[in-house]
Amino acid sequence: METIPHFINGSRVSDAERFGPVFNPATGEQEKQVALASASRTEEAIAAARAALPAWRATSLAKRTNIFFRVREILNQRKPELAAILTSEHGKVLSDAEGEISRGLENIEFATGLSHMLKGERSEQVSSGIDVHSVRQPVGVVACITPFNFPAMVPLWMIGSALACGNTVLLKPSEKDPSAAIFIAEAFAEAGLPAGVLNVVQGDKEAVDVLLEHPDVKAVSFVGSTPIAQSIYKRAADHGKRVQALGGAKNHMVVLPDADLDMAADAAVSAAYGSAGERCMAVSVLVAVGNIADDLVQAISSRMAGLKIGPGTDPASQMGPLITAEHRDRVASYVAGAENEGATVVVDGRSQQFDSNGFFIGVSLVDHVKPGMKVYDDEIFGPVLSVVRVDTYSDAVRLVNENEFGNGTAIFTRDGGAARQFEFDVDAGMVGVNVPIPVPVGTFSFGGWKNSLFGDTHMYGPDSIRFYTRGKVVTTRWPDPSTSVIDLGFPQID
């Protein structure tokens, strides 16, 4: 059986005391195993990153930039190969896997402009004979802990900016689909990244505990569920680290009565069920305003009947399986619970039968959902769309703003004034107007509000430069030595 290794100091390391199973979600069969890092193995990777830091930090911006250009070309050329790896371990369809890689490469492209992004500021003659300038310098060794749902995109979001800024990186991917991290690390090595600058530590809580507490790790980036994000943020911050921890979501799509019904229904189906709903930006709540609800529910349910669910390798498949059998059963429990709480299950994905032993479930649509129901309150992370009916625009905004999460939201309308007001009123970090999944392009930053983000900066784009660097201000004076005197007073500007 294939063993998925670590990548430490430029080499694969496969030996381990413990191993974890890696399944093909489409078949339900274990096809690989992954080496799980012990504390000592994790410390070995940290030591490699620390040793590589001085030389990488001193590497010119021009040489770093050339590496990123080469990485972009390598990953573009080998995109089908990497997409096949994603599909085999995560289960998503190949087109979705290729789209994930393309969105991840946006941050690699952003990183090629690092010589511009790392420019400081300068003021001359701020006082007599005194000039001041600022620079941004790397924070040091950083840990990137990434989720199972985007095993290529999220690592590229993190490590692109972290490496561009001159840091060395420890990447800890999900143990459920760990091969993509090795593929990416070896692509960077092929592009000329020195050994030890990017290390991959496969593992579970034992490895994470070391990353959160080790004094040589100066910053931690994390994406996962809200309870874990809260814990990561507190523990890492308690150990003096800079932290950005992105948590869960409950993304609402508000549909006003004047919206284009067909466009809204297409968008809702696409955003709710793409990648089997295993997206932190998936639409999980449809807010139907006024008299559009009945027609909208009918339009969505009619489209659901034609969705093709099957193995991600089948070109006809539009949606693949969930990541594990346990997660599939958890998703199914929310549909069952919704009936018990008084909601109406319009389409029940539990009833769909599949020929495979894979972790498949059908798509579900639940109407007449209200806050307080578990199907509304919890992040399900599966192909379940809840419909909440409200009377007015104000009711819709109140519903969104009172939710504990604030990752993304969207409004569908033909009214520009209503859309502009929604953008102003709503409490969420990312907003779409007739765009159901408003993930920003790579030149902006990704992140939510409220319990969707713990920390002060968002991910990738301009915020990532601020997170992965520290500012330094230098004040200089080149006086005539003959004018030097002792002055114990506080420095004055003259």
C-alpha positions as CSV (number, residue, x, y, z in Angstrom):
1,M,0.0,0.0,0.0
2,E,1.3,3.4,-0.9
3,T,2.5,5.5,2.0
4,I,2.2,9.3,1.7
5,P,5.3,10.8,3.3
6,H,6.4,14.0,5.0
7,F,8.6,16.4,3.0
8,I,11.3,17.7,5.3
9,N,14.5,19.6,4.3
10,G,14.0,18.8,0.6
11,S,13.4,15.1,1.0
12,R,10.6,12.6,1.4
13,V,10.4,11.0,4.8
14,S,8.1,8.0,5.1
15,D,9.1,6.2,8.3
16,A,6.7,6.8,11.2
17,E,5.4,5.1,14.4
18,R,1.8,5.7,13.4
19,F,-0.1,5.7,10.1
20,G,-3.5,7.0,9.2
21,P,-5.9,5.6,6.5
22,V,-6.5,7.5,3.3
23,F,-9.8,6.5,1.5
24,N,-11.1,6.9,-2.0
25,P,-14.5,8.5,-1.1
26,A,-16.0,7.3,-4.4
27,T,-15.4,3.6,-3.5
28,G,-15.2,3.6,0.2
29,E,-11.9,1.7,0.1
30,Q,-8.7,2.5,1.8
31,E,-6.1,3.0,-1.0
32,K,-3.2,4.6,0.8
33,Q,-1.9,5.3,4.3
34,V,-0.3,8.5,5.5
35,A,2.7,8.8,7.9
36,L,1.6,10.7,11.1
37,A,4.3,12.8,12.6
38,S,5.4,12.3,16.2
39,A,6.4,15.3,18.3
40,S,10.1,14.6,17.5
41,R,9.4,14.4,13.7
42,T,7.6,17.8,13.9
43,E,10.4,19.3,15.8
44,E,12.8,18.0,13.1
45,A,10.8,19.9,10.5
46,I,10.8,23.0,12.6
47,A,14.6,22.8,12.9
48,A,14.9,22.5,9.1
49,A,12.7,25.5,8.6
50,R,14.7,27.5,11.2
51,A,18.0,26.6,9.6
52,A,16.8,27.6,6.2
53,L,15.5,30.9,7.3
54,P,18.6,33.2,7.2
55,A,19.6,32.3,3.6
56,W,16.0,32.5,2.3
57,R,15.4,35.8,4.0
58,A,18.6,37.1,2.4
59,T,17.6,35.8,-1.1
60,S,17.0,38.7,-3.4
61,L,13.4,39.6,-4.4
62,A,14.3,39.0,-8.0
63,K,15.4,35.4,-7.3
64,R,12.3,34.7,-5.2
65,T,10.1,36.1,-8.0
66,N,11.7,33.8,-10.6
67,I,10.9,30.8,-8.4
68,F,7.2,31.8,-8.3
69,F,7.0,32.3,-12.0
70,R,8.5,28.8,-12.4
71,V,6.1,27.3,-9.9
72,R,3.2,28.8,-11.7
73,E,4.3,27.2,-15.0
74,I,4.9,23.8,-13.4
75,L,1.5,23.7,-11.7
76,N,-0.3,24.9,-14.8
77,Q,1.3,22.2,-16.9
78,R,0.6,19.5,-14.4
79,K,-2.9,20.7,-13.4
80,P,-4.6,17.5,-14.7
81,E,-2.3,15.3,-12.7
82,L,-2.9,17.3,-9.5
83,A,-6.6,17.4,-10.1
84,A,-6.7,13.6,-10.4
85,I,-5.0,13.4,-7.0
86,L,-7.6,15.7,-5.5
87,T,-10.5,13.7,-7.0
88,S,-9.1,10.4,-5.7
89,E,-8.7,11.5,-2.1
90,H,-11.3,14.2,-1.7
91,G,-14.0,13.0,-4.1
92,K,-14.8,16.2,-5.9
93,V,-15.3,16.1,-9.7
94,L,-12.4,16.7,-11.9
95,S,-13.7,20.1,-13.2
96,D,-14.1,21.3,-9.7
97,A,-10.6,20.1,-8.8
98,E,-9.1,21.9,-11.7
99,G,-11.0,25.1,-10.7
100,E,-9.6,24.8,-7.2
101,I,-6.1,24.7,-8.6
102,S,-6.7,27.7,-10.8
103,R,-8.0,29.8,-7.9
104,G,-5.0,28.7,-5.8
105,L,-2.6,29.8,-8.6
106,E,-4.1,33.3,-8.3
107,N,-2.1,33.8,-5.1
108,I,1.0,32.4,-6.8
109,E,0.5,35.1,-9.5
110,F,0.0,37.7,-6.8
111,A,3.3,36.6,-5.2
112,T,5.2,37.3,-8.4
113,G,4.6,41.0,-7.7
114,L,6.4,40.7,-4.3
115,S,9.0,43.4,-5.2
116,H,6.2,45.9,-5.4
117,M,4.2,44.6,-2.4
118,L,7.2,44.7,-0.1
119,K,8.1,48.3,-0.8
120,G,8.4,50.6,2.2
121,E,8.1,54.3,2.6
122,R,10.6,57.1,3.0
123,S,10.6,60.7,4.2
124,E,13.7,62.8,4.1
125,Q,14.5,65.8,6.3
126,V,11.8,65.0,8.9
127,S,14.1,66.9,11.2
128,S,17.3,68.7,10.6
129,G,19.6,66.2,8.8
130,I,17.3,63.3,9.7
131,D,15.6,60.9,7.3
132,V,13.1,58.1,8.1
133,H,12.2,55.0,6.1
134,S,10.2,51.9,6.7
135,V,10.6,48.3,5.6
136,R,8.7,45.1,6.0
137,Q,10.6,42.0,7.1
138,P,9.5,38.3,7.5
139,V,8.2,37.1,10.8
140,G,10.3,33.9,10.6
141,V,9.1,30.3,10.7
142,V,5.3,30.0,10.1
143,A,2.9,27.1,10.3
144,C,0.1,26.7,7.8
145,I,-2.6,24.2,8.9
146,T,-5.1,23.5,6.1
147,P,-8.5,21.8,5.8
148,F,-9.6,18.7,3.8
149,N,-12.1,20.5,1.5
150,F,-9.5,22.4,-0.6
151,P,-6.2,20.4,-0.3
152,A,-4.5,22.4,-3.1
153,M,-6.1,25.9,-3.1
154,V,-5.8,26.8,0.6
155,P,-2.2,25.7,0.9
156,L,-1.4,27.8,-2.1
157,W,-3.3,30.7,-0.5
158,M,-1.1,30.5,2.5
159,I,2.3,29.4,1.4
160,G,2.5,31.7,-1.6
161,S,2.5,34.9,0.4
162,A,4.4,33.4,3.3
163,L,7.3,32.3,1.1
164,A,7.2,35.5,-1.0
165,C,7.7,37.6,2.2
166,G,10.8,35.7,3.1
167,N,9.5,33.3,5.7
168,T,10.1,29.5,5.9
169,V,7.0,27.3,6.1
170,L,5.7,24.2,7.8
171,L,2.6,23.0,6.0
172,K,0.3,20.6,7.9
173,P,-2.4,19.4,5.5
174,S,-5.5,17.4,6.5
175,E,-4.6,13.8,7.0
176,K,-7.8,12.8,5.0
177,D,-6.4,14.0,1.7
178,P,-2.6,14.6,2.2
179,S,-1.0,13.9,-1.2
180,A,-1.6,17.3,-2.8
181,A,0.7,19.0,-0.2
182,I,3.6,16.7,-1.3
183,F,2.9,17.4,-4.9
184,I,3.0,21.2,-4.3
185,A,6.1,21.0,-2.2
186,E,7.9,19.0,-4.8
187,A,6.8,21.5,-7.5
188,F,8.4,24.3,-5.5
189,A,11.6,22.3,-5.1
190,E,11.6,21.6,-8.9
191,A,11.3,25.4,-9.4
192,G,14.4,26.0,-7.3
193,L,13.1,26.6,-3.8
194,P,16.0,25.7,-1.4
195,A,15.7,22.7,0.9
196,G,14.1,23.4,4.2
197,V,12.2,26.5,3.1
198,L,8.9,24.6,2.6
199,N,8.3,21.5,4.7
200,V,5.3,19.3,4.8
201,V,4.4,17.6,8.1
202,Q,1.6,15.0,7.8
203,G,-0.2,14.4,11.1
204,D,-3.0,15.0,13.5
205,K,-3.3,16.6,16.9
206,E,0.1,15.5,18.1
207,A,1.8,17.5,15.3
208,V,-0.5,20.5,15.7
209,D,0.2,20.7,19.4
210,V,3.9,21.1,18.7
211,L,3.3,23.7,16.0
212,L,1.1,25.8,18.3
213,E,3.6,25.7,21.3
214,H,7.1,25.6,19.8
215,P,8.9,28.9,20.4
216,D,10.6,28.8,16.9
217,V,7.2,29.0,15.2
218,K,6.3,32.7,15.0
219,A,2.9,32.7,13.2
220,V,0.1,30.3,12.5
221,S,-2.5,30.3,9.7
222,F,-5.4,28.0,10.1
223,V,-8.7,27.1,8.2
224,G,-11.3,24.8,9.7
225,S,-14.4,24.7,11.9
226,T,-15.2,27.5,14.3
227,P,-14.6,25.5,17.6
228,I,-11.2,24.4,16.4
229,A,-10.4,27.9,15.0
230,Q,-11.2,29.4,18.4
231,S,-9.0,26.8,20.2
232,I,-6.1,27.3,17.7
233,Y,-6.3,31.1,18.1
234,K,-6.2,31.1,21.8
235,R,-3.5,28.5,22.2
236,A,-1.2,30.0,19.7
237,A,-1.7,33.5,20.9
238,D,-1.1,32.3,24.5
239,H,2.3,31.2,23.3
240,G,3.1,34.6,21.8
241,K,2.4,33.8,18.1
242,R,0.7,35.9,15.5
243,V,-2.5,34.0,14.5
244,Q,-5.1,34.1,11.8
245,A,-7.7,31.3,12.2
246,L,-10.6,31.1,9.8
247,G,-13.6,29.2,11.1
248,G,-17.1,28.1,9.9
249,A,-19.9,29.7,8.0
250,K,-23.6,29.8,7.5
251,N,-23.8,31.8,4.2
252,H,-27.2,33.3,3.4
253,M,-28.4,34.1,-0.1
254,V,-31.1,36.7,0.0
255,V,-33.6,36.7,-3.0
256,L,-35.8,39.8,-3.4
257,P,-39.2,39.6,-5.1
258,D,-37.9,41.4,-8.2
259,A,-35.0,39.0,-8.8
260,D,-34.7,37.0,-12.0
261,L,-36.2,33.7,-10.8
262,D,-34.3,31.4,-13.1
263,M,-31.0,33.0,-12.5
264,A,-31.5,32.9,-8.7
265,A,-32.6,29.2,-8.8
266,D,-29.5,28.3,-11.0
267,A,-27.2,30.2,-8.6
268,A,-28.8,28.5,-5.5
269,V,-28.4,25.0,-6.9
270,S,-24.8,25.7,-8.0
271,A,-23.7,27.4,-4.8
272,A,-25.4,24.9,-2.4
273,Y,-24.5,21.6,-4.0
274,G,-21.2,22.3,-5.8
275,S,-18.3,20.2,-4.2
276,A,-21.1,18.4,-2.3
277,G,-21.5,21.5,-0.1
278,E,-18.1,21.0,1.4
279,R,-17.2,24.7,1.0
280,C,-17.0,27.3,3.7
281,M,-18.5,29.7,1.1
282,A,-21.3,27.4,0.0
283,V,-24.8,28.8,0.2
284,S,-26.6,26.9,3.0
285,V,-29.5,29.3,3.7
286,L,-31.8,30.7,1.0
287,V,-33.7,33.7,2.3
288,A,-36.8,34.2,0.2
289,V,-38.3,37.6,0.6
290,G,-42.0,38.2,0.1
291,N,-44.1,36.4,-2.4
292,I,-41.2,34.8,-4.4
293,A,-40.8,31.8,-2.0
294,D,-43.2,29.3,-3.5
295,D,-42.0,29.8,-7.1
296,L,-38.3,29.8,-6.0
297,V,-38.6,26.5,-4.1
298,Q,-40.4,25.0,-7.1
299,A,-37.7,26.2,-9.5
300,I,-34.9,24.9,-7.3
301,S,-36.5,21.5,-6.7
302,S,-37.1,21.0,-10.4
303,R,-33.4,21.6,-11.1
304,M,-32.3,19.2,-8.4
305,A,-33.9,16.2,-10.1
306,G,-31.5,16.5,-13.0
307,L,-28.2,16.6,-11.0
308,K,-25.8,13.8,-11.8
309,I,-24.1,12.4,-8.6
310,G,-21.3,9.9,-9.0
311,P,-17.6,9.3,-9.0
312,G,-15.5,12.4,-9.6
313,T,-13.7,10.7,-12.4
314,D,-16.9,10.3,-14.4
315,P,-17.1,13.3,-16.8
316,A,-20.9,13.2,-16.4
317,S,-20.8,13.6,-12.7
318,Q,-21.7,17.1,-11.3
319,M,-21.2,16.2,-7.7
320,G,-19.1,13.6,-6.0
321,P,-19.2,11.9,-2.6
322,L,-18.5,13.3,0.9
323,I,-15.1,13.0,2.4
324,T,-15.9,10.2,4.9
325,A,-18.7,7.8,5.9
326,E,-19.0,9.5,9.3
327,H,-19.5,12.9,7.7
328,R,-22.1,11.5,5.3
329,D,-24.1,10.1,8.2
330,R,-23.8,13.4,10.1
331,V,-25.2,15.3,7.1
332,A,-28.1,12.9,6.8
333,S,-28.9,13.4,10.5
334,Y,-29.6,17.1,9.9
335,V,-32.2,16.2,7.3
336,A,-33.9,13.8,9.7
337,G,-33.7,16.3,12.5
338,A,-35.3,19.0,10.3
339,E,-38.5,17.0,9.9
340,N,-38.7,16.4,13.7
341,E,-38.3,20.2,14.3
342,G,-41.2,21.1,12.0
343,A,-39.5,22.0,8.8
344,T,-40.6,20.6,5.4
345,V,-38.2,18.3,3.6
346,V,-39.0,19.1,-0.1
347,V,-36.2,16.9,-1.5
348,D,-34.7,14.2,0.7
349,G,-31.2,13.3,-0.4
350,R,-31.2,10.3,2.0
351,S,-33.5,8.4,-0.2
352,Q,-31.3,8.4,-3.3
353,Q,-29.6,5.0,-4.0
354,F,-26.1,4.5,-5.3
355,D,-24.4,1.5,-6.9
356,S,-21.2,2.2,-5.1
357,N,-20.0,1.7,-1.5
358,G,-18.6,5.2,-1.6
359,F,-19.6,8.0,0.7
360,F,-22.4,9.3,-1.4
361,I,-25.6,11.2,-0.4
362,G,-28.2,12.9,-2.5
363,V,-29.0,16.6,-2.4
364,S,-31.6,17.9,0.1
365,L,-33.9,21.0,0.1
366,V,-35.6,21.9,3.4
367,D,-38.3,24.6,3.5
368,H,-39.9,26.6,6.3
369,V,-36.7,26.5,8.3
370,K,-36.4,28.9,11.3
371,P,-33.6,30.0,13.6
372,G,-33.3,27.7,16.5
373,M,-33.5,24.6,14.4
374,K,-30.3,22.7,14.2
375,V,-30.5,22.6,10.4
376,Y,-30.3,26.4,10.5
377,D,-28.0,27.0,13.4
378,D,-25.2,24.5,12.7
379,E,-22.7,24.5,9.9
380,I,-23.7,21.2,8.1
381,F,-20.9,21.3,5.4
382,G,-22.9,19.1,3.1
383,P,-25.5,19.3,0.2
384,V,-28.4,20.6,2.3
385,L,-30.1,23.9,1.4
386,S,-32.4,25.5,3.9
387,V,-35.1,28.0,2.9
388,V,-36.1,30.7,5.4
389,R,-39.2,32.8,4.4
390,V,-39.3,36.4,5.5
391,D,-41.7,39.3,4.7
392,T,-39.4,42.2,4.0
393,Y,-35.8,43.3,3.1
394,S,-35.3,44.5,6.7
395,D,-36.3,41.0,8.0
396,A,-33.7,39.4,5.7
397,V,-30.9,41.7,6.8
398,R,-31.8,41.2,10.4
399,L,-31.7,37.4,9.9
400,V,-28.2,37.6,8.3
401,N,-26.8,40.0,10.9
402,E,-28.1,38.0,13.9
403,N,-26.4,34.8,12.8
404,E,-23.2,34.0,14.7
405,F,-21.2,33.6,11.4
406,G,-20.3,36.3,9.0
407,N,-18.2,34.7,6.3
408,G,-20.1,35.5,3.1
409,T,-23.5,36.5,1.9
410,A,-25.3,37.4,-1.3
411,I,-28.3,39.2,-2.6
412,F,-30.2,38.6,-5.9
413,T,-32.2,41.6,-7.2
414,R,-32.6,43.8,-10.2
415,D,-32.8,46.9,-7.9
416,G,-29.4,48.7,-7.8
417,G,-30.5,50.8,-4.8
418,A,-31.4,47.7,-2.8
419,A,-28.2,46.0,-3.6
420,R,-26.2,49.0,-2.6
421,Q,-28.1,49.3,0.7
422,F,-27.5,45.6,1.4
423,E,-23.8,46.0,0.8
424,F,-23.9,48.8,3.4
425,D,-26.2,47.1,5.9
426,V,-25.0,43.5,6.1
427,D,-22.5,42.2,8.6
428,A,-20.3,39.8,6.6
429,G,-16.7,39.9,5.3
430,M,-17.6,39.0,1.7
431,V,-20.7,40.1,-0.2
432,G,-22.0,39.1,-3.6
433,V,-24.5,41.0,-5.7
434,N,-26.1,38.5,-8.1
435,V,-22.9,36.4,-7.3
436,P,-23.7,33.5,-5.0
437,I,-20.1,32.6,-4.0
438,P,-18.3,35.9,-3.6
439,V,-14.7,34.6,-3.2
440,P,-12.5,37.6,-4.0
441,V,-9.9,37.4,-6.7
442,G,-6.3,37.0,-5.7
443,T,-5.5,40.7,-5.6
444,F,-8.1,41.2,-2.7
445,S,-8.2,39.3,0.6
446,F,-10.5,36.5,1.8
447,G,-12.1,36.4,5.2
448,G,-15.2,36.8,7.2
449,W,-16.5,38.5,10.3
450,K,-17.8,37.4,13.7
451,N,-17.3,33.7,14.5
452,S,-15.9,33.1,11.0
453,L,-12.6,34.7,11.7
454,F,-10.3,34.9,14.7
455,G,-7.5,37.4,14.2
456,D,-7.1,40.8,12.7
457,T,-6.1,40.0,9.1
458,H,-7.8,38.1,6.2
459,M,-6.1,35.6,4.0
460,Y,-4.1,36.0,0.8
461,G,-3.9,39.3,-1.1
462,P,-2.8,42.5,0.6
463,D,-3.8,41.4,4.1
464,S,-1.4,38.4,3.8
465,I,1.5,40.6,3.3
466,R,0.7,42.4,6.5
467,F,0.3,39.1,8.3
468,Y,3.5,37.5,7.2
469,T,5.7,40.5,7.7
470,R,6.6,42.9,10.5
471,G,7.1,46.6,10.0
472,K,10.4,48.3,10.9
473,V,11.0,52.0,10.9
474,V,14.6,53.3,10.6
475,T,15.6,56.8,11.5
476,T,19.0,58.0,10.2
477,R,21.3,60.9,10.7
478,W,24.8,61.6,9.3
479,P,26.0,64.6,11.2
480,D,29.3,66.3,11.4
481,P,31.1,64.6,14.3
482,S,32.1,68.0,15.6
483,T,28.5,68.9,16.4
484,S,27.9,65.8,18.6
485,V,26.7,66.7,22.2
486,I,25.2,64.9,25.1
487,D,21.4,65.6,25.5
488,L,19.4,63.6,28.0
489,G,16.1,65.1,26.9
490,F,13.4,63.4,24.8
491,P,14.3,63.7,21.1
492,Q,12.7,66.8,19.6
493,I,11.9,67.6,16.0
494,D,13.4,70.8,14.7
